[in-house]
Amino acid sequence: MWKVVFALTLLGGACVRPGSAKEPKGHVSVVVVGATGDLARKYLWQGFFQLYADQVSSGHSFSFYGGALSDAETARPVLFEILQGLACPQGLSQDRCAIIRDQFLKLAEYRRLKTAEDYAALSREMGQRPTQEGLVEAGRLFYLSVPAFAYADVADKINSTCRPPQGAWLRVVLEKPFGHDLDSAQVLAAQLEKSLKEEEMYRIDHYLGKQVVSQILPFRKENRMFLDPIWNRHHIDRIEIVLKETLDAKGRTQFYDQYGVIRDVVQNHLTEVLVLLTMGVPANRTSSQEGLSNKMAAFGALQQLGRSSAVIGQYEAYSREVQEELNKTKDHVSLTPTFAGVMVHMDNSQFDGVPIFLISGKMLDERVGYARVLFKNKVFCVQSPDDAHCKPRQIVFYFGHGDLKYPAILVSKNLFRPAGVAQGWKEVMEHEDLRLFGLALSDYHIHTPVAQRDAYHLLIAQIFQGRKDSFISTETLLASWGFWTPLLAALSHQPPRLYPGGAANGNMLDLQAQGRELAFVSEAVVIPQGGPGAAESFQVMQGKFRSSDMVSAWAEELVNRLAADLQAAAEEAVREGGQFHLALSGGSSPLALFQRLAQHHYAFPWRHTHVWTVDERCVPLTEPGSNFRSLHDHLLQHVRLPYFNAHPMPVQLNQRLCVEEDGGPLVYERDIARLVNASSFHFVLLGVGFDGHTASLFQDTPLEAHGDRLVALTESPVKPHQRMSLTLNAINRAQRVGVLVMGKGKHDLVTQLSRVKDDPKRRYPITGVRPTAGKLVWYLDYDALLG
């Protein structure tokens, strides 16, 4: 058993608060809660050992406590093993390191921290030690390396039992995640503020401790003479913030499947870098209040993200890993994205119109992180493309790894020469034969740290100094979640594009900006893969369903395919007869199709198209419940369809709704007969309800009574009960009928329909859709088909 002692470091110096005089020398107690966990083992104890080595001559004394839920007999040997394996800090000789490590081991001990009594006992010891030695407490530092759900409870115990005496500081460090969305982040913030003051909380994002990231603001300030004239929309072409990983999610699946790539790294790491690049540079960088004000201004300028602002993907093996690690069934398919590309815009005069791309993913081709600011180049080189003024003009904040291997700030020589070299940094004068972002290394001015240091080393040192400029405040945390939560909600049911992983991804994840929208460059990709889950690996799959043609894909690709099929049918009809007659059903399924047609199919022959409704609720057409109102809001008002080519069902005649005597169905039937050749629509798009109904033809609808009629009044089992609908006779006259079925909720229905051959009683009215001379195509997304 190793003995714990208390030691005092003797030489001068002091911890300095930003903008203040030196603090009195005193004793600092450091408590790592979760002391034997993975984070503490890999980073925290090494960071605190580095802190101790840096401060060993500062005049402060220290004690270090490792706390966890386990009893001391179990956990003390584990902690001792971790501490014995600590590496020597850079710059220390082996002999000096051995002495300091021995002191550090003697200053550390394990305490069980489970109950309020455990924390109270720890607090008594933290108070007694300096008193016995005639010292004053300088402060207490608690590092919470525990799950986020435990933060509020631990903070409450610290507040009620472990506060230091008057004049000493309390600093509590929290690790992400800080919530799952805006609501959960607000709840956690409210819980913590009951126990801790804002100045006592240090929410850590280790990315802000990376050497290059921590140098972004100093670089901008030192080079403001060059940057101020060009750091704006008139000169910046785009900004890219990228974090690529080669690893999968194995071992983290429990956490990762709840969070995904946007919550894991984009909402925090990449967003923090975005803010550092776009915020106003504080006159006093160590002023937490000025920095906070400038960050909030940057958040306030971010334009709201829509569904079309992002694309998501998932490496193929991920669902299988989820099934294995989380004990899910073989038919379980996770929608958690492992790749995301997001295009952000800012609503201010400085960056208006500049696209900012945030990209991250697992199982990509290399491990690398960087932020690249690409400037516009108005020079066109006719014969000398290798001249300096013809090459890309850019600044790259290279976080590390990748081809370069080391962290660096690179400025293309055709832009400017950076002013001076920051303390602890050096200019790279000898260059490898390597190209980076279209330029040889010799075409850059390159600055890199003299010694590479871990992010936790830097951040722990700043916590000790009381500096908060590299930490997340409650305000910026909630601002970030407020920005990202709407997009996360919009993507929550969006199936991601599958990709194989590594170099095999090829160009599958390449992105392109189309105005303010972001899309994959390749519209549809097929990745064959054998085995039981082969269908999951296809972006678009064709086959048979109920003896008719079937197209199946993830929702996004399926909608894209259906939109393309509709345009092809329209173009063919216009070529042959000059007009295209399209009948569209209501409901939520076609909304994504309407958006696709409106925003991407500019060549669609709308001027020669007539749009009809398959069915309608008996409500005024101006009310939100109207199918035509939905069709108008999501499609018709966005395309150039002639006014008289829109044909809503006449559910309201003589100021009454769906009264048989008013003859609304007959009016619509006559319009069809007058305008549509042989009353045969070119394309009818249907959906299917959970009960198997289609259009407004339900299980209890007397389908046989409709006879040769094209339109009929029907009764729905749900409100509003009265409906008007095309009959099976009208539908089956069509040249082409598409049935769109999407969502996991339809999987059971699809399974039942696949087993039903003849359905004379029309338990499922959709089974009555059998075009007489036309073609039936089922459009099923993978959720509906596979569950």
N, C-alpha and C positions, 0 to 999 in steps of 0.2 A: 504494500500500500504506500503510495507516495504522499508525502506530507505537503499540506498547503500552507504557505507562509504569506506574509504581507511585506511588500518592499516599497521603498521610496526612491524615485529617480532624483538625482541630486543636482544636476547642472542647470544653468540658467535658461531663460526663454519662457514663453508663455503662450497660451492659446489666445488668439485674437478674434474678437467679434468684428464683423464687417463695419468699418467706419467708426470703431470705438478704440479706446485705449486698451492697454493690456489687462487681461483679467488677473485677479489674484491667483497665485499658485495654489493648488489644492488637489484633492483626491477625486479621481473619476472612477466610478463603478460602471462596468460594461456587462450587460446581461444579454445573452443570446437565448431566446426562447425558441425551442426546436433545435437544440444544440447538436444533435446527432443526426439530423436529417441530411438529405442529399445536398441542398443548397449550402448549408453550413459546412459540410464536409469539403465541398469543392471550392467554395469561394470565401465564405464569411470568416472562418478562423484564419485563413491566410491573410485576408484583408486586415483583421485586427492585429495579427502578428506584425504586419507591415506598419500599421499605425504605431504600435508599441516601439518598434525599431526606430521609426522616425522621431518619436517623442521621448526617447529614452533619456535625452539630455535636456528636456524642457523644463524641468522643475516640478512637473506633475507626478503624482503617484497613481498607480492603477491597481485595480483588482478586476478579474474576469470571472464571470459565472456562466456556466452552461446549464440551461434549464430545459426540462422536458417532463413528460408525464410519467416516465418510467422511474422505478425505485433506483436509489443510488447504487445498490449492489450490482444491478444489471447494466446501468448506463455509464457509470464512472469508467470502467475499462474501455468502453467504446470511445468515450471522449478522449481519454488518455492516448489511445491509439491514433486518433485523428491529429492531436496536437504534436505527437512525436513525429508525424510524417510531414510537418510543415516545411516548405522549401525556404531556403535562405533568401532574404530580399536582395535585390540587385544592389551592387556596390559594397556589400559587406564581405569581409574576408571570412573564410571558414572558421577561424579561431574566434573572431568577434561574434559571428553568427551563433556559434555553439554556446557562448556565454549568455547572449541575449535570449536564445531559445530556452536555456535552462532557467533564467529568471522568469520568462513568460510562463513556463510550465508551473513554476512555484506560485505564481500569482493567480492561477486558474483553479477552479474547483467546480464540481457538479452539484446542483441542487434540484431535487424534485420540485416541480412547479405545477401543482394540480389544483389545489384548493386555495381559498382566500387565506387560510392559515399559513400555507406554504409561502405565499407571497409576503405575508406579514413577517414571518421569521426571516426571510431574505432581507427585508427592509431593515429590520433591527440590526442584522449583521453589517449591512452596508453603512449604517449610521455609527455603529460601535467601533469599527476598524479605524477610521481616521481619528476619532475622538481619543482612542487609546494611544495613538501615536502623536497626539497634539496637533493634528492637521484639521483643516477645514474642507468640507465637501465642496468641490467645484461643480459636480453634476452627476447625473445618472443617465446612462444611455441604454435603452432597451431596444433590441433588434428582434422583431417578431417574424421568425421564419416558420410560420404556422399557416394552415389553411385559412383563407379569408373569412370563412364562417366563424372562426374563433377570435377574430380581431376584437369585436365588441366586448366579449367576455374578458379577454386578457386586459384590454384597455381599462375596463371597469375595475379589475383587481389592482392594476397599477395605480389608478387614481385613488382608490379607497385605502390602499395600504402602503404604497411604495413612493409616495411623493417625497422629494428631498426637502431639507430644511430651507428656511427663508434665505434667499441670496444665491442658492444653487439652482442650476438649470435642470430641466427634464427634457429629454429628446427620445421620441418613440419612432422607430423606423418600421414602415409597412411595405411589404412586397406585393406586386400585382398578383392576381387580378383585383382591381378595385371595383367590383361589380360586373354584371353581365350585360347591362343596358342602362339607360338613364334612370329608370325607376329603382333598380337594385342599387345603383351607385348613390342615389339620393338617400335611400334607406340606410346604407352603410355609413354615409357621411353624417346623417342625423344621429346614428347610434354613437359614433366616435366623438362627436362634438359634445355629447353629454359627459364624457370623461376627460377629454383632452382639448387644450386650446390649439388653435390653428398653428401658432408658432412652435408648438411642441411636437407636431406631426411632420415626419419626413417620409413622404410617399416616394419610393425609389423606383426609377426606371433605369435599369443598368445601362441602357443605350446612351443616356445622357452622360454617362461616365466614360464612354469610349473616347480615346484621346482626340480623334479627329472631330467627333461630334461636339466635344467640349470646346473645340477651337473655332467653331463656325462664327460665333459672335465676335470673339477677339480678332479673327481674320477680317471680318467685315469692317470692324472699327478701325483697325490699323491701315486698311487699304481703302478707306472711304473716299480719298481723293480720286482714286481710279473708279471705284464702284458706284458712287452716288450718281454720276451721269448716266450709267448704263444699267443700273439695277432696277429696271422697269419694263413695262410692256412694249415700249418703243424699240428695245434692243434685245430682250430675252425672247427666244423662240419657244422654248419649253423647259420644264424642270422635271427631272426623273429622280425618284427616290426608290431604291430597289434593295430588297433583301432576299437573296436566293439561298436555298438550302438543298443539300443532296440527301439528307437523312429522311427517313420516314417518321411516322408518329408512334412506332412501336415503343411500348413502355410508358407512353404518356396518353394512351388512348382514352382512359377514364376521364382525364381532364380535357383532352383535345376535342373529343366528340361533342362536348358541351359548348365549346368555344369556337373552334375553327380558326382559320388563318386571319380573318379580319379582327376578331377580338383578341387573338393571341399576339399579333405583332403590328398590324396596320393601325388600329385605333390608338395605340400607345407609341411604340418605337418610331414608326414612320411619320405619324402625325406630329410628334415632337420635333422631328427633323424639319418637317414642313414649316412649322411655326418658327423655328430658328432662322430659316431661310427667308421668311416673308415678314417677320415682325420688325418694328422699328428698333434700331440698335440703341440700348440704354446708354445714356451719357456715363452713368456709373454702373458698371456691369454687376457689381456685388450688391447693388441696391435691390433688394427683393421686391419692394413695392413698385419701383419703376419697371422692372422686368415683368412683373405680373400685369401691370397696366398695359404694356405693349403686347404681351401675349394675348390678353383678352381682346385687344383691338384686332389682332390677326384672326382669332377665332370668330369674331363678330363679322369679319369680311368674307368668310367662307360661304359660298353659295350652296344652297340645299342640294343634296344628292338625290337623284331619281334612280329608278331601276335601271335605266339605260346608261347610267354613269359608270356601271361596273360590269365586269364579266367574272365568272367563277369557274373553277375546275377542281377535279379530284383525281389523284393518282389511282390507277385501276385496283391495286391490291388493298386499298384502304378499307373498303366494306368488309373484305374477308378478315382483315386484322381486327375490325370492330367485332365481328361475329365471334372470333376466337377469344379475344381478351375480355369482352364484356358478356360472353356467354349468350350471344344472340343466335336466333335460328338461322338456318342457311338461306332463307328467303328474305332476311332483313337487309335492306339497302339504306345506307346512311346518306343523307344529303349534305353532310358537313363539308364545306369547301376546304381543300388543302392548297388551293391557289386562288389568288384574286388579283385583278388589275382594276384600278379605280382612277378615273379622271376627275380632278378637282379644279374648280375655278374660283377666283376671288372677285368680290364685288367692290373693288376700290380702284381709284385712278391709277395706282402704281402697277397693279398686276391684272387689270381687266383684260380678258381675252387670252391670257397666257395659260395653256394647259399644264397642269401639274399631275404627273403620273405617279401613283403609288402602286408598287408591284411587289408581291411576295408569294412564295410558295415552297412546298416541300417536294422532294424527289425531282429536282431540276438538274441542269447539267453541271452546275458548279456551285461552290459555296463562296458567296461574295456579297458585300454590302457597299453601297455608295449612293451619293447624291450628286447628280450631274446637272449643271446649269449650262444649257446650250444657247449661245447667242446667235442672233440673226447675222447672216453674211450676205450683203447685197452685191458682192463682187461675183461676176461670172467670168471665169478664166477660159479663154478660147483655146490657147495653145500651151499654157504653162500651169497645169493643175497642181504641180508640186511647189509652186511659189507659196511663201508663207501666208500671203493675204487670201489665198484660195482655200486654205485648209480650215477645218472646223475651229470655231472660236468657242472655247469652253473652260469652265472651272469644274473640277471633279474633287469632291470630298470623299476620299476612298477609305472606307472604314476598316478594311483589312481582307485577308485571304485572297481568293481569286488568282489571276495570273501575276499580279504585282507582288503578292505575298505579304506586304507590309502596309501599315496605315500611312496615308499621305494626303497632302493637299496639292493638287496639280493645276497649274494655270497655263493654258496654251500660250506660247511665246508671241503669237500674233495678237494677243489681248493686252497684257501689260506684265511688267515684272513686279512681283509682290514687294511691298516695302518692308525690308528687314526680315529677320528670322525670330520667331517667338522664343522665349526662354525655354530651354529644354528641347528645342527643335534644331534641326540642321538642314542645310540645303544639300540635296543629292547631286553630286557633280559627275559621277560615273554612271552610265546608263546601260542596262541590258539591251540586247537586241530583241525588243518587245514592242508591240503596238497595242495601244489602249484607246478605245473609242475613236478609231480612225487615224490616230497620230502615233508616230514613233515616240518613245520616251524622251528622246533628245529634243522633241518639239515642245516639251513642257518645262516650266520652272517647277521643281518638285521639292517640297519640304516634308520632312518626316520626323517623328520623335527620336531623340537621341537614344532613349531606352523605351522599349514597349512595356506599358504597365497595364494591369488588369483594371477593368472599369470599377470594380468594387473597391480597389485600393484608393482610387481618386475620390469616390463618393463617400467612403467611410471617413476619409480625411476631412472632407467638407462638412460632414455631420459633426465631427469633433470640433471644427472651427465655428460651427453655428451658421454656416452659409447655406442659404435655401434657394439660390438661383438655379441649381441643377436638380430641383425636386418638384414634384407635382403638387400644386395647391388644390384645395377643394374647388375653387372657382374654375381653374383650367380643366380639372378632371370632369366636372359636370358639363362644361362647355364642349369638351371632346365627345363625351357620351351623347350629348344633345345633338351633335353634328352627325354621329354615326348611327344612332339607333333607328331612325327612319329607313335608312338603307338596309340595315340588318333585317328589319321587319319585312321589307319588300323582297328580300332574297331568301327568306326563311323557307319557302316552299319551292324554290327554284332549283331544279336538278342541275348539278354542276357538269361541265364537260369533262369526260373521262380522258386521261392521258396516261401513257404507259410508264413514264418515269425516265429520268436521265437523258442521255443523248437521243434515245428513241423518240422523245417528244417531237423532234424535228421542228417544224414551224406551226405545230398544232396550237401553241399558246401565243403566237404572234398576235399583236393587237393593232387596231387602226381606229383613229378618231374620225368620226363622221359628224362634223359640226360639234355639238355639245354631247354627242353620244359616243360610247365606246363599244367596240364589237371585236370578235375574233376575226382575223383575216380570212381564214378558211371557213366557209359556211357550214359544211358538213363533212365529217371524216368518218371512215369506217376502219375500225381496228379489230381484225379478226383475232379470236383467241379461243382455244379449245376448252372443253370442260363444261361442267354443269352451269357455270355462270356466264357462258359465252354471250348470251343476249345482252348482259349488262355492258359488254365491252363495245357495242355498236352505237354509233351516234344515230344512224338511220338504218332500219332493217325492214325488209319487205317480205311478205309471206301471205298466208291465207287465214281468214277468220270467218267462220260460218259460210264457208265455200265462196267467199268473195275476197277481193284483193284487200290487203292490209298493209299499212305503213305504220311502223312503230319507231319511236325515238324518245330521247329525253324531251321534256316539254318545250324547251326553247327551239331545238332543232325540228321538232314536229310542227310547231307553228310556222317556222320558216319554210318547211317543205309544203305545207298546206297553202300558204300564201303564194308560193311559186306555182303550185298546181292551178290555183285560181287564176293567176295572171295568164298562164299558158292557155287555159280554157277560154278566157276572155279574148285573148288575141286571136285565137283560132276562130271563135264565133264571129268576131268583127270582120276578119278577113273573108269569111264565107258568106255572111249575111248582113254585115254592117251594124249589128247590134248584139249585145250580150245581156241576157236576162238572168239575174242572180237572186235567189231567195235565201234569206238569212234568218236563222232562229235566234231566240233570245237567250237569257241566262248568262252565267259568268264565264263559261268555257270559251266563247269566241272573243272575249275582250282583248286578250293578248294578240289574237289574229287581227282584230281591227287596228290595234296600235301598229302592228307590223306593216299592214297595208298602207296606213296613213303616212308612216315615217320612212319607209324604205322602198316602196314600189311606185316610184315617181312615173314610170313608164306605163302604168296600168291605164287601159283605155277608158277612163271614167266618163269622158264626154259621150261615149257610145254605149254606156252601161245603164241598165235599168235595175234598181234595187227594190226588191219586194220583201215582205216579212212573212215568215213561215207561220207565226202565231202571234197573238197579242192578248194581253190582259184587258179586261173590260174596265179600263180606267182612262181618264182623259190623257191624250197623247203628250201633254206637257208635264204630267206628273212623273216623279222619279221611278215609279214602279212600271212605267210603260216600256215595253221592249223597243218600240220605235224611238223613244226618248233616249234610251241607252245607245241605240244604234247611231242616232244623230250626234250625241255627245262624244262618242268614242271614235267615230269614223266619218260620217257624212259631212260634218262641219269642217273637217280637215282636208277634204279632197274636192276636186272641181267636178262635182256631179251636177248636171243641169237640174234646176229646181223641179221641173215636171217629170224627171226620171226617178224621183223617189216616190214610192207607192206604199204609204202606211195603210194598215187595215182600217176600214171605216167602222170603228167600234162605237163611235158617237155620232148618231144621226138624230135630227129633230130634238136636239138637246137632251137626248136619252142615251143610256149606255146599253148596248147589246140587247135591244128589244126585238124579238122575232119579227113582229109586224113591220119594223122599219126596213127589213130586208138587207141588212148590211152584208151578209155573206154573198147574196146574189149580186150586189153592186160590185164587190171585189171580183167575183167570178166573171162578170161581164168585162171588167177591165182587163183581166188576164186573157180572156178569149179575144178581145179586140187587139191587144198589143203583142201577145206572145204567140208565135206560130204554133198551131195545133195545141195550144195551151201546154206546151212542153218547155219548161224552163231549161236553160243550158246547164245550170248548176244549182242544186238545192243543198244547203248545209244544215245538218241536223245535229242536235245533241241528244243525250240520253239521261233521263233522271234516274235516281237511285232505285226507283220502282219499275224501271224499264219503259217508262212513257217516253214518247218523242213528240216534237212539236207540242200541241196541247191535246194530244190523243192519249187518254189514260186507260187504265185497266177496265174501268166501268163505262168507258165511252162506247155507245152502240155503233161500232165501226161499220157493220154490214148495212145499217140503216142509211148510211151516207150515199150508198149506191154510186151513181156517176157524178155526184156533186164534187166540185173542186174545193169549196169552202164551207165550213159548218161552225155553228155555235156548240161549244162543249162545256162540260162542268169539271172543274178541278177539285180534288179532295182537300186542297189548301186554299186559303184566301189569297187574292180575290178569286172566288169560285168560278165566275163566268169568264169564258175565254172564247176567242175566235181562232180558228186554225185551218190550215190546208188539210185536206183529207188525204188518206193513203192513195186514193185515185190520182190526185194532183201530184203527189210526191213521186209516185211510180211512173208517171208520164215523163219525168225529167230525163234529160240525156245523161246527166251524171249526178249522183247523190253521194255526198261525203258525210260520214258520221264521225264527229269529233268527241272523243271520250278521254278525260284527263283526271288525274288525281288518284291517290291510294284509296279514297273512299269508294271509288267505282270498281275496285278490284274484284270484290265478291260478285257484283253484278256481271262483270265481264266473264268471270268463271262460270256463272250460271248460264249465260247466253251461249258460251262455247259448248255447253252440254245439251242445249235445247235444239232439237232438229225441227220437228213440226210443232207448231203452237196454235192449233185450230181455235182455241178459246181466247187467243190473244191475251194471255196473262202478261206477256211482255209486248206491248204494241209495236216496239221497234222491230220485232220479227216479221211484221207485216210489210216492212219496206223491202220491196223486191222490184226494182225497175223493170218495166215491161220490155223495153228495147234498149235501155241505157245501161250504165255501169255503176255499181255500188263499190265504194272504197271506204274502209274503216281506218280512221286515224286514231291510233291508241298510243298514249304515252306509256313509258315503262312503268310508272307507278300504277296505272290502271291495269296494265297487262301482267306485270310481275308481282305487284303488291309491295 
